[in-house]
Amino acid sequence: MGYSGFRVIREGLRRRTGWTPVWRDPAPQSEYDVVIIGGGGHGLSTAYYLAKEHGITNVAVLEKGYLGGGNVGRNTTIVRANYLLPGNSEFYSHSLKLWEGMEQDLNYNTMMSQRGVLSLVHSDGQRDAFVRRGNMMISQGDDAELLDREGVRALVPLIDFDNPRFPVYGGLLHRRGGTARHDAVAWGYARAADRRGVDLIQNCEVTGIDIEGGAVRGVQTTRGPIRAKKVAIVVAGRSSQVAAMAGMRLPIESHVLQAFVSEGLKPILDTVVSFGMGHFYISQSDKGGLVFGGDLDFYASYAGRGNLPMAEHVMEAAMTLMPAIGKARVLRSWGGIMDMSPDGSPIIDTTDTAGLFLNCGWCYGGFKAVPASGFATAHLIATGQPHAPAARFRLDRFRTGRGLLDEEGTGSQHNLH
Ligand SMILES: Cc1cc2nc3c(=O)[nH]c(=O)nc-3n(C[C@H](O)[C@H](O)[C@H](O)COP(=O)(O)OP(=O)(O)OC[C@H]3O[C@@H](n4cnc5c(N)ncnc54)[C@H](O)[C@@H]3O)c2cc1C
């Protein structure tokens, strides 16, 4: 069933009796050409592009919980292509282009809103660094504008410009960046993959990976064994645990990242703002809630919820940047488990086991990567060759030290990226 404005009106008049389930609920078959472990954004988009770009539809996505219950439905929904380093910049540039056509491609309203992403500048040195980044973005074909203080004030009057410790000098504006509704992205890819014949199997935890003679043969699951010629591990925060089932020790640490939402307010913020002197970012959702977040909880954990010291730290940053926020009540907070790589950049690669593929290391930037990551992982699975924009996301860079993509310039320490 295709979605359109006409259908919405017709179903409204018919008391919504004509809607059908958005995807099937199939029982797992005994064998598939490709099994994808993980029904998050990256697993679902991989399945979709396998079917759409390569005609490979005998595919199962195995999800231990429900589709969209992981990080893809827990993030602060920021989409952007403002990376500095070659390797990252062309990948995120490709991703943003896929975002721009996603709603038409999937026939699904993902509420993509290119409201701009503004990164604030608080010192001369920081301005120089952002000029360099902006030039890199422009040379990649993306957009960047350097704003002075008055330019920022016109866009976001709510900011405390004269904070004595962190005065605002200006900002780098990326107008094509913005937000999208996170779980709608999961649902949109799920529906589109299902319509092309992919089996989406929920409540199906992978408990083992079968390997014989150096090649993958299938997986063990809580719903029985499933044979497969190719298996992709796409489980974000659980990457180390699932890869260990194939005897791999990954250079990934899992850390908790929290997010917060305030009560609904009248429109006060129509762009995404990122504080330059602390890790803090904020936007306003279409429902009116302020959505914001900050740093990791600073210790490795598989707990899907955060702790109070980081909550306090995030609130302090919020009050420093926009003191008026102190009048709003925080309604909810939650955490997600981040797959932190040592250099802050992802991995999309083959492994030493034939037919076994790896997609991980998204740190806290993997939502914006969902389309290009699925595109690249599908390309790798189908052709055996890396997709050009993702060609530098090799696993062996952590073994050899060559080709590290230290975007933040913070060295090889997981929790600093
Ligand atoms: C609070 C927060 C804020 C964030 N903000 C942003 C942001 O603003 N912008 C941005 O770009 N990124 C952001 N991120 C990061 C982004 O959400 C993640 O990098 C991305 O969603 C991870 O990929 P995924 O969607 O595939 O992960 P997930 O949705 O976590 O998918 C992985 C799936 O694998 C499943 N799984 C695990 N083990 C197994 C198993 N053994 N068998 C079967 N299934 C299994 C899990 O249940 C899960 O559903 C944020 C993350 C958090 C937590």
The ligand as a Gaussian input file, in Angstrom:
#p B3LYP/6-31G(d) Opt

LIG

0 1
 C       21.340000       9.496000      23.274000
 C       21.871000       9.341000      21.885000
 C       21.947000      10.451000      21.045000
 C       22.441000      10.311000      19.747000
 N       22.384000      11.374000      18.914000
 C       22.760000      11.249000      17.611000
 C       22.570000      12.322000      16.714000
 O       22.013000      13.362000      17.066000
 N       22.998000      12.176000      15.438000
 C       23.615000      11.028000      15.002000
 O       24.021000      10.970000      13.858000
 N       23.740000       9.959000      15.834000
 C       23.321000      10.034000      17.114000
 N       23.419000       8.967000      17.973000
 C       24.056000       7.718000      17.480000
 C       23.163000       6.826000      16.670000
 O       21.899000       6.719000      17.252000
 C       23.816000       5.446000      16.531000
 O       25.171000       5.596000      16.119000
 C       23.121000       4.551000      15.518000
 O       21.726000       4.560000      15.716000
 C       23.670000       3.135000      15.658000
 O       23.277000       2.291000      14.610000
 P       21.877000       1.440000      14.615000
 O       20.769000       2.371000      14.368000
 O       22.024000       0.359000      13.639000
 O       21.884000       0.895000      16.107000
 P       20.724000       0.170000      16.922000
 O       19.415000       0.808000      16.700000
 O       21.215000       0.068000      18.334000
 O       20.662000      -1.249000      16.232000
 C       21.389000      -2.396000      16.633000
 C       20.376000      -3.485000      16.881000
 O       21.053000      -4.727000      17.064000
 C       20.261000      -5.500000      17.929000
 N       21.062000      -6.596000      18.471000
 C       22.094000      -6.528000      19.334000
 N       22.563000      -7.755000      19.620000
 C       21.805000      -8.619000      18.893000
 C       21.806000     -10.046000      18.768000
 N       22.682000     -10.816000      19.438000
 N       20.873000     -10.618000      17.948000
 C       19.979000      -9.855000      17.261000
 N       19.944000      -8.516000      17.372000
 C       20.860000      -7.896000      18.168000
 C       19.821000      -4.494000      18.976000
 O       18.689000      -4.960000      19.713000
 C       19.553000      -3.263000      18.142000
 O       18.181000      -3.122000      17.803000
 C       22.917000       9.043000      19.282000
 C       22.828000       7.942000      20.117000
 C       22.293000       8.070000      21.400000
 C       22.169000       6.861000      22.275000

